[in-house]
Amino acid sequence: MTEKGKRLIENEHVAVKQCKYGTMMYNTNDAFIGRSMDLYGEWCDNELDIIGQILQPGCLVVDVGANIGTHTLFFAQKVQEEGFVLAFEPQRLSFQMLNGNVALNGITNVKTYQTAVSDKEGKIPVPVLRPTVKANYGAISAQGHEHGEEVEVVTIDSLNLARCDLMKIDVEGMETKVLKGAVKTIQAYQPVLFVENNHQTNSKELIETLYDLGYRCYWNIAGYYNPENFLDNEENIFENMSPEVNMLCFPKHIEVAVHGCPEVTGSEDSWLKCIERVREEMLVGAED
């Protein structure tokens, strides 16, 4: 391990390390986010490269599904002190790390909420994961559980925001519900939407909801490993994993050139179909 990648603090399941966007604490038993932070000092940096081209100082960002704050810290830095980030994370232990990472970096333009976000207000049970057990802690949905700690559920519309420039939604299959609870906000401010679409069973309804809101959608499909990662680690532990799949969405009336992100062709489209189209286009180009 290089000096740059040295753990500054560690205990049974928590480590602190200097990472790409600041000093970060993470769960060393988290098989995805935690392991990526430990080995690479970053998580899904391709997503941040895309989003970073959109954000400007003064923007208001809504981060739904903030986890431990890997994206939250980046957003806060991009929008600077004149901007603001609202970060939502329902899992208590992840929420505690989110707050720790905000505090460790002296960030003052972030407000955190230990709440779930959906289409209706209320309360739901959210399971508390054992932090000493190896697991994919970022893949646990807040819905569909009978037991757990009671957590408040809010809608984005209930916040009565005065502005919204970007909404990032990564909630393990609840993305459509989040959008349906944000219709008034989206109609009022027309934010850019960055929405996870990893779940094939939910994809059709999610795309239709975005179309109904007046958006054009573009696939952002990328592997978890970044060859140019912060810690210069050449080992790709995610080589055999399915990619991370999101949609970058703009209001239809806005003319944008989205390079490297093919447009979603309809509600029946999928990231697998998109990859096949790109592959066929490359073959045709090679023949020409």
C-alpha positions, 0 to 999 in steps of 0.5 A: 500500500502506498503512503497515499493509500494508507489507512489513517484510522481503523477499527473492527469495521471502519477505516478512514483514508484520504480519498479523491474528494476528501478524507472519508470513513467507510465500512471495510466489510462493504463489498462494493462502496467500502472496498472501492474506497479502500482500494481506489479512493473513489466510487463510480467516478465516471458518474461524477465526471458526467455530473460535474460538467453540469453543476455550477457554483450556486446550484441546489442538489438533491441527493436521494440515496446518499449512502456514506456521502461519496457523491455528496462531498463531490456535489458540495465542492462543485456547487461551492459555498453559494450552493447547497446539497440536501442528502437523504439516507435512511439506513442509520449506520450509513447515515452516521458515516455520511454525517461523519464524512461531511464533518471530517471535511469541514463542509457546511453547505450540506444538510442531511436527513435520515429519511426515506424518500417516496411518493407518499409520506409516512413511516417504514421499517428499515433494517439495521445491517450488522457492520461486521458482516461482509455484504453489499451495504449499498444494495439494500432497498428501504422498501418491503421490510417487515422489521427494522428501525422506524424511519420517516418517509418524505416526498421531495414535494413536501420540502417546498424547495425554492430551487432545484438544479440536479436530482440524483436518485439511487434508491435500489428500485424505488426510483419511480416512487421518488419521481412520483413524489417530486412531480411538482418540484420537477415541473417547477424547476426542470432539474437535470435528473440522474437516475439509477436504472439497474433493475430490469423489472422496474425499468419500463415504468421508470422510463415511462414516468420520466417521459410523462414528466417531459424528459429525454433520457440517455444511458450512462453505463460504466464499470465500477473500476476506473483505470485512472483511479485516485490510488493508482491501483491497477487491480480491477476487482470488479472485472466480472461484475455487471456495470453500474447503469444510470440515466441522465435526463434533461427536459425535452425543450433543452437542446443538449449534446450528450457525448458517450451516453446513447439516448434511451429509445423507448420504454422497452429499451434496456441497458443490455439492448443499448450495449448491443446497439453500440456493439453493432454500430462499432462493427458497421463502422469497422466494416466501412 
